[in-house]
Amino acid sequence: MTSRRVYALVITLAAVNSFFPAALATGEAPSPSIAKMQIMPGHPWRPPFGLDRVGRPPDVVVTFAGSGQPAGEFVLVGYLQGKEVSRQAVSPAGTKAPYVARVSLEAGPAEVVLLVKSSPGGEPVELARQAVTLPPLEAESVARPESVIHPVDLGTILVPHDWLLLAGGQKAAVEVAALNRGADAPGARAIAWYGSAPGEKAEVPMPLKPGEKTRATLAVGAGARTEKKDALHVTIVDAEGKELWRKTIRVMRVPDPPRCPRFGAVATKLRYDAPIPASYKPYKIRYDEGWDPKLDDVVVFFPNGARFVFWRGSSYCPFWAGRSNTGFCYEWAEILSGHGIDNVKDCVEPLQDKELRYGRVEIVESTPARVHVRWNYQSCDLDYKVGGSFAVEDFIFYPDGFGTRVLTLTANPGSRVETNEFIIFTPQSGYPFDYVPENLIDMLWPEGKAEFRFPCFGGEQQEAWAKLRAAGKDVPLLHRIRFGKHDPLAAICYSPWGSSHDLPGFAPFTHGGALVTPMYWGCHWPLSRGYPTGWAISDRVHESPGHNSSIHAGTPKPLRTRTGEMRDARGELKTMQQDTWVWLIGMTDADDDALRRWAKSFALQPSALDLAGARLHAESYAPERRALRLVVEKPTVTIGIKPAGHCVNPVFEMSSAPKALKNVRVDGKPLDPSCYAWDGKTLWLDVTLSQPAAVQLEFVDTTR
């Protein structure tokens, strides 16, 4: 039998057998090194997280030697005080050597034994035996503000996971959990204080009984109100004041939060206190020195709490920013072929423009009725090489949290383009399983719905697959994407001109025998610079935010397309193809039926309008802005709407109208001013019409 060696946390043991299944089957004497067994804490990328992780049994990682797939039935048996307390199967994973298996221990064994049975009915053979030794005290703490404020409302973005974000004067609470495996410590205490206020310490009793998990909560106050950067120290001490454990939490404080409009677009500079990692520099770049100082971020604010962000750190690729400190991006025009770039390095897409050499954002319009933000960009490779193609994306929003994404791409004829990849941002040090909801994507159509969880595998969720197949290939799908576990709002995406999916989408990652992500994870974007697309997890999760790619939702048919002589991004006159696509997008808590009404309204619009005091514009409907277009002829206008199914929150663009709107009535009843918005040109109504209705507008000519 092999001798036993005990290590504190990680124990590596070379087992006694070489991996030759035939030898085991025939009972021949095994040769050395069939497997290496390690006992280690649970994988940091796997749940549970935070305080729930304290007391979690360790994992056993078995790495099998040899080039062939391990054969036989492997079992891990746990013993406590000489009695068997657990028996768990060990399944080697992988498609090539080394093959690895990871087992989360059950109960709390003091010793584990790895056995193999080479044939049915055969006797198990012991491969390895090892003692399990754990630290005498295991502890963790988390700090939370007394109330959650949207990070963007504090002028910040994607605050690192293990930091505490506070408004000036805002109080916080610290929760501490500890598991004592040592001597009884009935007089132990938990203490917390800010570095900016060392004399103001919060303290509570935290008696530590052997073998028991203990929790404590401390109210730590607000600290120094004007200190933008601070540290929160948390300790556990015994009755004599001897420190048993300590943790320091970085604090990001906003002394004077910016004023946010209820609805509107604002040019600002979002705060991010961590540096920018760069592969080509021996040091990190200061965030406030990362771009031309003339460049701003742009944030669109909505009454329902939604926030849409054009961030320098994301190369201006826009995204919904959630209360849960995550983000969601619809993608962009990624040119897969025909980009005209020689010797391409990595992918050709605007996210590579980390220094913003090409991308620009401008607020075209921001009124009480409508917001219009334009993003211009060129796709480039990792070395900033461009091929002359360029794109313009217009985002037009209304106070209801819905709007349109209008993408116009000018590129070489026949270029292969991708426009929809659902991407979730997670903050620095934030593990995907801790942030990304499992019930990630719903697909809705008029008669049904399919709900998909992630990780998504083709052989699972058969009921959802059956529903989706029954919908048919030609039915446009409305996608609802949840991107924060505690965010009440979800992003939506819909095009009546077609959609599809590539479910099960991006495959999750495994590491050390553990499933560590629900989908693709990458740290080459946002923020970080010079790093190519990666296909594995890494410790760079602690250096910058990451992104998680779920599925592609297909590229619909363009609203319009033309080919002809045009100037490319370099000013050269050449034959180019210009395509324009339109999607309905939004961030909302609307239920399934409401979303179906939205989709039908966007796809069909009213089939007929009866007008008095106005006439239809030559172009009566602009799907790019979901707007009906009228020419006003009299101070009182009556619009008879005959919905083709449903007419949800209609928008009217009115030329020649007086600047002042006195009142709005629907079927003779006054509409509350909170249910409409008028800016002198555009009227937005917060009404859903399923039956014919008359909307009456009374204008006032203020020029007289």
C-alpha positions in Angstrom: 0.0 0.0 0.0 1.3 3.5 -0.8 2.4 5.7 2.1 0.1 8.6 3.1 1.1 12.2 2.9 -1.0 15.1 4.2 -1.0 18.7 2.8 -3.1 21.6 4.1 -5.2 22.3 1.0 -3.9 20.7 -2.1 -2.6 17.2 -2.0 -1.1 15.5 -5.0 -0.7 11.8 -5.1 0.8 9.5 -7.8 -1.2 6.3 -7.8 0.3 2.9 -7.9 -0.7 1.7 -11.4 0.1 2.6 -15.0 -2.9 2.8 -17.2 -3.0 -0.5 -19.1 -6.6 -1.7 -19.0 -5.7 -5.1 -20.4 -3.3 -5.7 -17.5 -6.0 -4.8 -15.0 -8.5 -7.1 -16.7 -6.1 -10.1 -16.7 -5.0 -9.4 -13.1 -1.4 -8.7 -14.1 0.7 -6.6 -11.7 -0.1 -2.9 -12.4 2.8 -0.6 -13.2 3.2 2.9 -11.6 1.4 6.1 -12.3 -2.1 5.2 -13.6 -3.5 8.4 -12.2 -2.7 11.5 -10.2 -5.2 12.6 -7.5 -5.5 16.1 -6.1 -7.6 17.3 -3.3 -8.4 20.9 -3.6 -11.0 23.6 -2.9 -14.0 23.6 -5.2 -13.3 25.2 -8.6 -13.6 29.0 -8.2 -15.6 29.4 -11.3 -18.3 26.9 -10.1 -21.1 27.6 -7.6 -21.7 28.1 -4.8 -20.3 31.6 -4.5 -19.8 34.2 -1.7 -20.9 33.2 1.8 -22.5 30.0 0.6 -19.0 28.8 -0.4 -17.8 28.6 3.2 -17.9 25.0 4.4 -18.2 23.6 0.9 -16.5 20.2 0.8 -13.4 20.1 -1.3 -13.1 18.5 -4.8 -11.0 15.5 -5.8 -9.4 15.9 -9.3 -8.2 12.8 -10.9 -5.8 13.1 -13.9 -5.4 9.8 -15.8 -2.1 9.0 -17.4 -1.6 7.4 -20.8 -2.8 8.4 -24.3 -5.9 6.2 -24.4 -9.4 6.7 -23.0 -9.4 5.3 -19.5 -11.4 2.1 -19.3 -13.2 0.5 -16.4 -15.5 1.6 -13.7 -13.9 4.2 -11.3 -15.3 4.9 -7.9 -14.2 7.4 -5.2 -15.0 6.2 -1.6 -15.0 8.5 1.4 -14.2 7.3 5.0 -14.7 9.1 8.3 -13.5 7.4 11.5 -13.0 4.2 9.5 -16.6 4.1 8.2 -17.7 4.6 4.6 -19.7 7.9 4.4 -19.8 8.4 0.6 -19.4 6.5 -2.7 -19.3 8.5 -5.9 -18.7 7.6 -9.5 -15.6 9.0 -11.3 -16.1 9.8 -15.0 -13.0 10.7 -17.0 -13.8 13.6 -19.3 -12.3 15.0 -22.5 -11.6 13.9 -26.0 -7.9 13.5 -25.7 -5.2 13.0 -23.1 -4.9 14.0 -20.4 -8.3 12.8 -19.3 -9.5 14.4 -16.1 -12.4 13.7 -13.7 -13.6 16.1 -11.0 -15.7 15.0 -8.0 -17.2 17.3 -5.4 -17.0 15.4 -2.2 -20.1 14.5 -0.3 -20.4 14.7 3.5 -17.0 15.4 5.1 -14.7 12.4 4.7 -11.3 12.3 6.4 -9.9 10.0 3.8 -10.7 9.1 0.2 -9.9 6.0 -1.8 -9.9 5.7 -5.6 -11.0 2.2 -6.9 -11.4 0.8 -10.4 -13.3 -2.3 -11.5 -12.0 -3.3 -14.9 -14.8 -5.7 -15.8 -18.4 -6.4 -14.7 -18.4 -8.7 -11.7 -14.7 -8.2 -11.2 -13.1 -7.2 -7.9 -12.3 -3.5 -7.4 -8.6 -2.6 -7.3 -7.4 0.2 -5.1 -5.5 2.9 -7.1 -4.9 5.6 -4.6 -5.7 6.5 -0.9 -5.3 9.9 0.7 -6.1 11.8 3.8 -8.2 15.0 3.6 -7.0 17.9 5.7 -8.8 21.2 5.7 -7.9 24.6 7.3 -8.9 25.2 10.9 -10.9 28.3 10.1 -12.6 29.1 6.8 -14.3 32.5 6.3 -15.6 35.0 3.8 -17.3 38.4 3.9 -19.4 40.4 1.4 -20.4 44.1 1.6 -23.6 45.6 0.2 -25.1 49.1 0.1 -28.2 49.6 2.2 -30.1 50.0 -1.1 -29.1 49.2 -4.6 -28.6 52.2 -7.0 -28.2 51.5 -10.7 -24.4 51.7 -11.3 -25.0 54.0 -14.3 -27.1 56.3 -12.2 -23.9 56.9 -10.1 -21.9 57.6 -13.2 -20.1 54.3 -13.1 -20.0 51.2 -15.3 -19.2 47.5 -14.7 -17.8 48.0 -11.2 -15.4 45.1 -10.3 -17.3 42.3 -8.7 -15.6 42.3 -5.3 -15.7 46.1 -4.8 -18.3 48.0 -2.8 -20.1 50.9 -4.7 -21.6 53.6 -2.6 -23.1 57.0 -3.1 -21.7 59.7 -0.8 -23.2 59.3 2.6 -24.8 55.9 1.7 -24.6 53.3 4.4 -23.6 49.7 3.9 -23.8 46.3 5.7 -21.1 43.6 5.9 -22.0 39.9 6.2 -19.5 37.5 7.5 -19.6 33.7 7.4 -17.1 31.4 9.1 -16.6 27.6 9.7 -14.5 26.7 12.7 -12.7 23.4 12.5 -10.4 24.2 15.4 -10.8 24.8 19.1 -13.9 26.4 20.6 -13.8 30.3 20.5 -17.0 31.5 22.3 -15.6 35.0 22.6 -14.8 35.6 19.0 -16.0 38.9 17.4 -16.4 40.3 13.9 -15.1 43.9 13.3 -15.4 46.2 10.3 -14.2 49.7 9.6 -13.3 52.1 6.7 -9.8 53.2 6.1 -11.1 56.7 5.9 -12.7 56.4 9.4 -10.6 54.1 11.5 -12.2 55.3 14.7 -15.7 54.2 13.7 -15.6 50.5 14.0 -18.6 48.2 13.9 -18.4 45.1 16.1 -20.7 42.1 16.8 -20.2 38.9 18.7 -19.4 35.9 16.5 -18.9 32.8 18.7 -17.1 30.1 16.8 -18.2 26.6 17.8 -16.2 23.6 16.4 -17.8 22.1 13.3 -20.5 24.8 13.0 -21.0 27.5 10.4 -21.6 30.9 11.9 -22.9 34.1 10.3 -22.8 37.7 11.4 -24.0 41.1 10.0 -22.4 44.4 10.8 -23.8 47.9 10.0 -20.7 49.8 9.0 -22.2 53.3 8.3 -21.0 55.5 5.4 -17.4 56.3 6.0 -15.9 59.6 4.8 -18.5 61.0 2.4 -16.0 62.8 0.1 -13.4 60.1 -0.2 -13.8 58.7 -3.8 -11.6 55.7 -3.0 -11.6 53.8 0.3 -11.0 50.5 1.9 -13.3 48.5 4.1 -11.4 46.2 6.5 -13.1 43.1 8.0 -11.6 40.9 10.7 -12.5 38.1 13.0 -10.7 38.2 16.4 -10.7 36.0 19.5 -11.6 37.0 23.0 -8.1 38.4 23.6 -8.2 40.4 20.4 -5.9 38.2 18.4 -6.7 38.3 14.7 -7.9 35.0 13.3 -8.9 36.2 9.8 -8.9 39.4 7.7 -10.2 40.7 4.4 -10.0 44.1 2.7 -12.7 45.2 0.3 -12.1 48.1 -2.1 -14.7 50.9 -1.9 -15.7 53.1 -4.9 -17.6 56.1 -3.6 -19.5 58.7 -5.6 -19.7 61.8 -3.4 -22.1 63.7 -5.7 -24.0 61.4 -8.1 -24.8 63.0 -11.4 -28.4 64.2 -12.2 -30.1 61.7 -14.5 -33.0 62.7 -16.8 -36.1 60.6 -16.6 -35.9 60.1 -20.4 -33.1 61.4 -22.6 -29.5 61.0 -23.8 -26.5 62.4 -22.0 -22.9 62.7 -23.0 -20.7 61.9 -20.1 -17.5 60.1 -19.0 -18.5 57.0 -17.0 -16.2 56.2 -14.1 -14.1 53.0 -14.0 -11.4 52.9 -11.4 -9.4 49.8 -12.4 -6.7 50.1 -15.1 -6.8 48.9 -18.7 -4.7 45.7 -19.3 -2.7 45.7 -22.5 -0.7 42.8 -24.0 1.8 45.0 -25.6 2.8 47.1 -22.5 4.7 46.0 -19.5 2.3 48.1 -17.4 -1.4 48.7 -17.4 -3.0 51.9 -18.9 -4.7 54.4 -16.6 -8.4 54.3 -17.5 -8.6 58.1 -17.6 -5.8 58.2 -20.1 -7.1 55.5 -22.4 -8.7 57.6 -25.1 -8.6 61.0 -26.7 -10.0 63.3 -23.9 -12.5 64.8 -26.4 -14.3 61.5 -26.6 -17.3 60.9 -24.3 -19.6 58.1 -23.4 -23.3 58.4 -24.1 -26.1 57.1 -21.9 -29.8 56.9 -22.7 -32.1 56.9 -19.7 -35.6 55.5 -19.6 -38.5 56.0 -17.1 -38.6 52.2 -16.4 -35.0 52.1 -15.2 -33.5 50.8 -18.4 -30.1 52.3 -19.4 -28.5 52.0 -22.9 -24.8 52.8 -23.0 -22.2 53.7 -25.7 -19.0 53.1 -23.6 -15.5 53.9 -24.7 -14.4 50.7 -22.9 -16.7 48.6 -25.2 -15.3 50.3 -28.4 -18.6 52.1 -28.5 -20.4 48.9 -29.2 -23.7 49.7 -27.4 -25.3 47.6 -24.7 -28.1 47.6 -22.2 -26.6 48.2 -18.7 -28.5 46.4 -15.9 -29.0 47.0 -12.2 -27.2 43.7 -11.6 -23.9 45.2 -12.9 -24.1 43.3 -16.2 -24.6 44.4 -19.8 -26.2 43.0 -22.9 -25.1 43.7 -26.5 -26.9 42.8 -29.7 -23.7 42.7 -31.7 -22.8 44.8 -34.8 -21.9 44.2 -38.5 -19.2 41.6 -38.3 -17.8 41.1 -41.8 -16.9 37.4 -42.0 -15.6 37.5 -45.6 -15.1 40.1 -48.3 -13.7 42.6 -45.9 -10.8 43.5 -48.2 -8.0 43.1 -45.6 -4.9 41.2 -46.4 -3.1 39.1 -43.8 -6.0 39.4 -41.3 -5.1 39.0 -37.6 -8.0 37.7 -35.6 -11.6 38.7 -36.3 -12.7 41.8 -38.4 -15.2 43.7 -36.3 -15.6 47.1 -34.5 -14.8 45.6 -31.0 -11.2 45.5 -32.2 -11.1 49.3 -32.3 -10.1 49.6 -28.6 -8.4 53.0 -29.1 -11.4 54.4 -31.0 -9.4 55.3 -34.1 -12.5 54.9 -36.2 -15.6 54.7 -34.1 -17.7 57.8 -33.1 -21.0 58.4 -31.3 -23.2 61.4 -31.5 -26.5 62.4 -30.0 -28.6 63.3 -33.0 -31.8 64.1 -31.1 -32.9 64.0 -27.4 -36.3 65.4 -26.7 -39.2 64.5 -24.4 -40.7 62.3 -27.2 -37.7 60.7 -28.8 -34.0 60.0 -28.5 -31.8 59.3 -31.5 -28.1 58.2 -31.1 -25.9 57.4 -34.1 -22.8 55.2 -34.0 -20.4 55.3 -37.0 -17.6 52.6 -37.2 -15.3 50.6 -39.4 -14.6 47.0 -38.8 -10.9 46.3 -38.3 -8.6 43.4 -37.3 -6.5 43.1 -34.1 -3.8 45.4 -35.7 -6.4 48.1 -36.7 -6.2 47.3 -40.4 -9.4 48.3 -42.3 -10.6 47.4 -45.8 -12.8 50.4 -46.7 -16.2 49.1 -45.5 -18.1 51.1 -42.9 -21.4 51.0 -41.0 -23.8 53.4 -39.4 -26.1 52.2 -36.6 -29.0 54.5 -35.6 -30.8 53.8 -32.3 -34.2 55.5 -32.0 -35.9 55.2 -28.6 -39.1 56.3 -27.0 -40.2 56.7 -23.4 -41.7 53.2 -23.2 -38.3 51.6 -23.2 -38.7 50.3 -26.8 -37.0 51.6 -29.9 -35.3 50.5 -33.1 -31.9 49.5 -34.2 -31.2 50.5 -37.8 -28.0 49.2 -39.3 -26.7 50.4 -42.6 -23.6 48.7 -43.9 -21.6 49.7 -47.0 -19.2 47.0 -48.0 -17.8 45.0 -50.9 -20.6 43.3 -52.9 -21.1 39.7 -51.7 -19.5 40.2 -48.3 -20.7 37.7 -45.7 -22.0 39.5 -42.7 -23.2 38.6 -39.2 -25.5 41.1 -37.3 -26.9 39.3 -34.3 -24.9 37.7 -31.5 -26.4 37.9 -28.0 -23.5 38.9 -25.7 -23.6 39.4 -22.0 -21.0 41.5 -20.1 -19.8 40.4 -16.7 -17.7 42.6 -14.4 -14.0 42.1 -13.5 -13.7 39.2 -11.1 -17.3 38.2 -11.9 -17.6 34.5 -12.7 -20.3 33.8 -15.4 -22.2 31.2 -13.3 -22.5 33.8 -10.5 -24.0 36.5 -12.9 -25.7 34.9 -15.9 -29.2 33.7 -15.4 -29.9 30.0 -16.2 -33.3 30.8 -17.8 -31.5 32.9 -20.4 -33.5 33.0 -23.6 -37.2 32.9 -24.5 -38.4 32.7 -28.1 -41.9 33.9 -28.7 -44.2 33.7 -31.8 -47.9 34.3 -32.2 -49.0 30.8 -31.1 -46.2 29.7 -28.8 -43.1 30.1 -26.8 -39.9 28.1 -26.2 -37.7 28.7 -23.1 -34.1 27.7 -23.1 -31.7 27.3 -20.2 -28.0 27.6 -20.3 -25.7 25.7 -20.5 -27.6 24.6 -23.5 -27.0 21.1 -24.9 -28.6 19.6 -28.0 -29.7 16.4 -26.2 -31.5 18.2 -23.4 -34.6 20.4 -22.9 -36.6 18.2 -25.4 -39.9 19.9 -24.6 -38.5 23.3 -25.6 -37.0 21.9 -28.7 -40.3 20.3 -29.8 -42.1 23.6 -29.3 -39.5 25.5 -31.4 -39.7 22.9 -34.2 -43.4 23.1 -34.3 -43.3 26.9 -34.8 -41.8 26.4 -38.3 -38.6 27.8 -39.9 -40.3 30.8 -41.5 -41.9 32.3 -38.4 -40.0 35.4 -37.2 -39.1 34.9 -33.5 -39.1 37.5 -30.8 -36.2 37.0 -28.5 -36.3 37.9 -24.8 -32.8 37.8 -23.2 -32.3 37.9 -19.4 -28.8 39.1 -18.5 -28.8 39.7 -14.8 -30.0 37.3 -12.1 -31.6 40.1 -10.0 -32.7 42.4 -12.8 -36.4 42.7 -13.3 -36.0 43.9 -16.9 -35.0 41.8 -19.9 -33.7 42.8 -23.4 -35.9 42.0 -26.4 -35.0 41.7 -30.1 -37.4 41.2 -33.0 -37.4 41.6 -36.8 -40.5 40.8 -38.9 -38.1 40.3 -41.9 -36.8 37.1 -40.5 -34.8 35.5 -37.7 -33.2 32.2 -36.8 -31.0 30.7 -34.2 -28.0 28.5 -33.9 -29.0 26.7 -30.7 -27.5 25.1 -28.7 -25.2 28.1 -29.5 -21.8 28.7 -28.1 -20.4 25.6 -26.2 -19.5 26.1 -22.5 -16.0 25.7 -21.3 -14.6 22.9 -19.0 -11.4 23.2 -16.9 -9.9 20.7 -14.6 -12.8 18.3 -15.1 -15.4 21.0 -14.2 -18.0 22.8 -16.3 -16.9 26.4 -15.6 -19.1 28.5 -17.9 -22.6 28.3 -19.2 -21.4 29.4 -22.7 -18.4 31.1 -24.4 -16.4 33.4 -22.2 -13.8 35.9 -23.4 -11.6 38.5 -21.7 -10.2 40.1 -24.9 -13.1 42.6 -24.8 -14.4 44.9 -23.5 -11.7 47.3 -22.2 -8.5 45.1 -22.5 -6.2 45.7 -25.5 -4.1 43.6 -27.8 -5.4 40.2 -26.7 -6.7 37.9 -29.5 -9.9 35.8 -29.3 -9.4 33.1 -26.7 -11.1 29.8 -26.2 -10.4 29.0 -22.5 -10.9 30.6 -19.1 -7.9 32.4 -17.5 -6.9 34.4 -14.5 -7.4 37.5 -16.6 -11.0 37.4 -15.3 -9.5 39.5 -12.4 -8.0 42.1 -14.8 -10.9 43.3 -16.9 -14.6 42.7 -17.6 -15.5 39.7 -19.7 -18.1 38.9 -22.3 -20.3 35.8 -22.6 -21.7 34.8 -26.0 -24.9 32.8 -26.1 -26.4 32.3 -29.6 -26.6 33.9 -33.0 -30.1 35.1 -33.9 -29.6 35.2 -37.6 -29.4 38.1 -40.1 -32.9 39.1 -41.4 -33.6 40.2 -44.9 -32.6 43.9 -45.4 -35.2 46.5 -45.5 -33.5 47.9 -48.5 -30.4 47.2 -50.6 -28.6 48.8 -53.4 -25.4 48.3 -55.4 -23.5 51.0 -57.3 -20.6 53.4 -57.4 -20.0 54.7 -53.9 -17.1 56.1 -51.9 -15.7 53.7 -49.3 -14.4 54.7 -45.9 -11.0 55.8 -47.5 -12.7 58.0 -50.0 -12.1 55.7 -53.0 -14.9 55.5 -55.6 -15.7 51.9 -56.2 -18.6 49.4 -56.6 -20.1 48.9 -53.1 -23.2 47.3 -51.7 -25.3 49.1 -49.1 -27.8 47.2 -47.0 -30.1 48.5 -44.3 -31.7 46.3 -41.6 -34.2 47.2 -38.8 -35.0 45.5 -35.5 -37.4 46.4 -32.7 -35.4 46.4 -29.5 -36.1 47.3 -25.9 -35.6 46.6 -22.3 -38.8 45.7 -20.4 -40.7 43.6 -17.9 -43.6 43.1 -20.4 -45.2 39.7 -20.2 -45.5 37.3 -23.2 -48.9 38.6 -24.4 -47.7 42.2 -24.3 -44.6 41.3 -26.3 -46.7 39.5 -28.9 -48.8 42.6 -29.3 -45.6 44.7 -29.7 -44.3 42.3 -32.4 -47.6 42.4 -34.3 -47.9 46.2 -34.0 -44.3 46.7 -35.3 -44.8 44.2 -38.2 -48.2 45.4 -39.4 -49.0 48.9 -38.2 -52.5 50.3 -38.7 -54.0 49.1 -42.0 -56.0 52.3 -42.4 -56.0 55.9 -41.0 -59.0 58.2 -41.3 -57.6 61.8 -41.1 -59.2 65.1 -40.5 -57.1 68.3 -40.3 -54.1 66.4 -41.6 -53.0 64.2 -44.5 -50.6 61.4 -45.0 -47.0 62.1 -45.9 -45.8 60.7 -49.2 -43.9 58.1 -47.1 -46.6 57.3 -44.7 -44.7 54.9 -42.4 -41.1 54.8 -41.4 -40.2 51.4 -39.8 -36.8 52.8 -39.0 -38.4 55.0 -36.4 -41.7 53.0 -36.0 -43.4 56.3 -37.0 -46.5 57.2 -38.9 -45.9 60.4 -40.9 -48.5 63.2 -41.3 -48.7 66.7 -42.6 -50.8 68.9 -40.3 -53.2 71.3 -42.0 -55.4 72.6 -39.2 -55.1 73.3 -35.4 -57.3 70.3 -34.6 -56.4 66.9 -36.0 -58.4 63.8 -35.7 -56.7 60.4 -36.5 -59.0 57.5 -36.9 -56.9 54.4 -36.2 -58.0 50.9 -37.4 -55.5 48.5 -35.9 -54.4 45.5 -37.9 -54.5 43.4 -34.8 -52.9 45.7 -32.2 -51.5 49.2 -32.3 -49.1 49.6 -29.4 -47.8 53.1 -28.4 -48.0 54.7 -31.8 -45.6 57.4 -32.9 -46.5 60.2 -35.2 -44.1 62.5 -37.1 -46.0 65.7 -37.9 -44.7 68.3 -40.3 -46.2 71.8 -40.4 -47.7 71.4 -36.9 -47.8 74.2 -34.4 -45.2 73.8 -31.6 -47.6 73.7 -28.7 -50.0 70.8 -28.1 -52.9 71.7 -25.8 -54.4 68.3 -25.2 -54.8 64.8 -26.5 -58.1 62.8 -26.4 -58.8 59.2 -27.2 -62.4 58.5 -28.2 -63.3 61.8 -26.6 -61.6 61.1 -23.2 -58.6 63.3 -22.2 -55.3 61.5 -22.1 -53.3 62.2 -19.0 -50.1 64.2 -19.9 -48.0 61.4 -18.5 -49.3 59.2 -21.2 -48.0 61.2 -24.2 -45.0 63.2 -25.2 -44.7 66.0 -27.8 -41.6 67.8 -28.9 -42.9 70.0 -31.7 -42.4 67.4 -34.4 -42.9 64.0 -32.8 -45.8 62.7 -30.8 -45.5 59.5 -28.7 -48.6 58.0 -27.2 -48.7 55.5 -24.3 -51.8 53.6 -25.5 -52.5 50.1 -26.8 -55.4 50.0 -29.3 -57.0 46.7 -30.3 -60.2 48.2 -31.7 -60.8 51.2 -33.9 -60.3 54.4 -32.0 -60.2 58.2 -32.7 -57.2 60.2 -31.4 -57.9 64.0 -31.4 -55.1 66.5 -31.1 -55.6 70.2 -30.3 -52.7 72.4 -31.2 -52.1 76.0 -30.2 -50.4 78.4 -32.5 -48.0 80.4 -30.3 -46.7 82.6 -33.1 -49.7 84.8 -33.0 
